[in-house]
């Protein structure tokens, strides 16, 4: 994620299975309220050359002290990466992102947000190659 757009990121709970519950809030832009999300993230390793990283919204207690004010609670229906190493050593990274940001957001801001999503792919790609060098993929 683009660090400049994130107002707050908090680990609510980490599980032994490499999953966890996270909270993050995106800054307001040009008077449009920021969005926040509470989500469960997980990793499933199917083989040495194939894994899936997934994210889906989950409930969050409204009185939690880490919540920011003045944000609209968005919903991540599903987001994630399918990571596969090919026989020639290349990594194929498939990104899926289905989010309901709730409320009205001008199209030009939505377009910028979609462009910013490319930064996520770059960050994950770099992490995957880093893990591959360490023999973890």
C-alpha positions in Angstrom: 0.0 0.0 0.0 1.1 3.6 -0.6 2.4 4.8 2.8 1.4 8.4 2.0 -2.3 7.4 1.8 -2.4 5.3 5.0 -3.5 7.2 8.1 -3.3 4.3 10.5 -2.4 0.6 10.4 -2.8 -1.7 13.4 -2.5 -5.4 14.0 -5.5 -6.4 16.0 -4.6 -10.1 16.4 -2.0 -12.5 14.9 -2.6 -16.2 14.6 -0.1 -19.0 14.5 -1.3 -20.1 11.0 0.3 -17.0 9.4 -3.1 -15.2 9.5 -4.3 -12.3 11.4 -6.8 -9.5 11.9 -5.7 -6.0 10.7 -7.2 -2.5 10.8 -6.1 0.2 8.4 -7.5 3.7 7.6 -6.9 5.6 4.4 -6.6 9.4 4.6 -9.3 11.8 3.4 -8.7 13.3 0.0 -10.0 16.7 -1.1 -12.8 16.8 1.4 -13.9 13.2 0.7 -13.8 11.2 4.0 -11.2 8.5 4.3 -12.1 4.9 4.4 -11.2 2.3 7.0 -11.2 -1.5 7.0 -10.9 -4.3 9.4 -9.9 -7.5 7.7 -8.7 -11.0 8.2 -5.6 -11.8 6.2 -4.2 -15.3 5.6 -1.6 -17.2 3.6 -2.1 -20.7 2.3 0.9 -22.6 0.8 -0.3 -25.2 -1.6 3.2 -26.3 -2.7 6.8 -25.0 -2.8 5.9 -23.1 -6.0 2.3 -22.0 -5.3 0.7 -19.9 -2.5 -2.3 -17.7 -2.0 -2.5 -14.5 0.1 -6.0 -13.5 0.9 -7.9 -10.7 2.6 -11.6 -10.3 3.6 -13.4 -7.9 5.8 -14.5 -9.0 9.3 -16.5 -7.3 12.1 -14.8 -4.9 14.4 -16.1 -3.7 17.7 -17.1 0.0 17.3 -15.6 0.9 20.7 -12.1 -0.4 19.8 -9.5 2.1 20.9 -7.5 1.8 17.6 -10.4 3.0 15.4 -9.9 6.4 13.9 -12.7 9.0 13.7 -14.4 10.5 10.7 -13.9 7.5 8.4 -16.4 5.6 6.4 -16.2 1.8 7.1 -15.5 0.1 3.7 -15.9 -3.6 3.0 -13.3 -5.9 1.4 -15.4 -8.6 -0.2 -12.2 -10.4 -1.3 -8.7 -9.3 -2.2 -5.6 -11.3 -2.6 -2.7 -12.7 -4.6 -2.2 -16.0 -6.3 1.6 -16.6 -6.5 3.0 -19.3 -8.8 6.6 -20.0 -9.8 6.9 -21.1 -13.4 9.3 -23.9 -14.6 11.6 -21.3 -16.0 11.8 -19.6 -12.5 9.6 -16.6 -13.3 6.9 -15.7 -10.8 3.3 -15.2 -12.0 1.4 -12.9 -9.6 -2.4 -12.6 -10.0 -4.0 -9.8 -8.1 -7.7 -9.8 -7.3 -9.4 -6.9 -5.5 -13.1 -6.5 -4.9 -13.9 -3.7 -2.4 -17.0 -1.6 -1.6 -15.6 1.7 -0.4 -19.2 2.7 0.6 -20.6 6.1 0.0 -20.0 8.4 -2.9 -16.5 8.9 -4.3 -15.9 11.0 -7.4 -14.7 9.0 -10.4 -11.4 10.9 -10.7 -10.5 9.9 -7.1 -11.5 6.3 -7.9 -9.3 6.3 -10.9 -6.3 7.6 -8.8 -7.0 4.9 -6.2 -7.0 2.2 -9.0 -3.7 3.5 -10.2 -2.3 3.4 -6.7 -3.2 -0.3 -6.5 -0.3 -0.9 -8.9 2.1 0.1 -6.0 0.7 -2.8 -4.0 1.6 -5.2 -6.8 5.1 -3.9 -6.9 5.6 -4.2 -3.2 4.2 -7.8 -3.1 6.3 -8.8 -6.2 9.5 -7.5 -4.5 8.6 -9.4 -1.3 8.0 -12.6 -3.3 11.3 -12.4 -5.1 13.0 -11.6 -1.8 11.5 -14.7 -0.3 12.4 -16.8 -3.4 16.1 -15.8 -3.0 15.9 -17.0 0.6 14.3 -20.3 -0.6 11.0 -19.6 1.1 8.9 -19.9 -2.1 
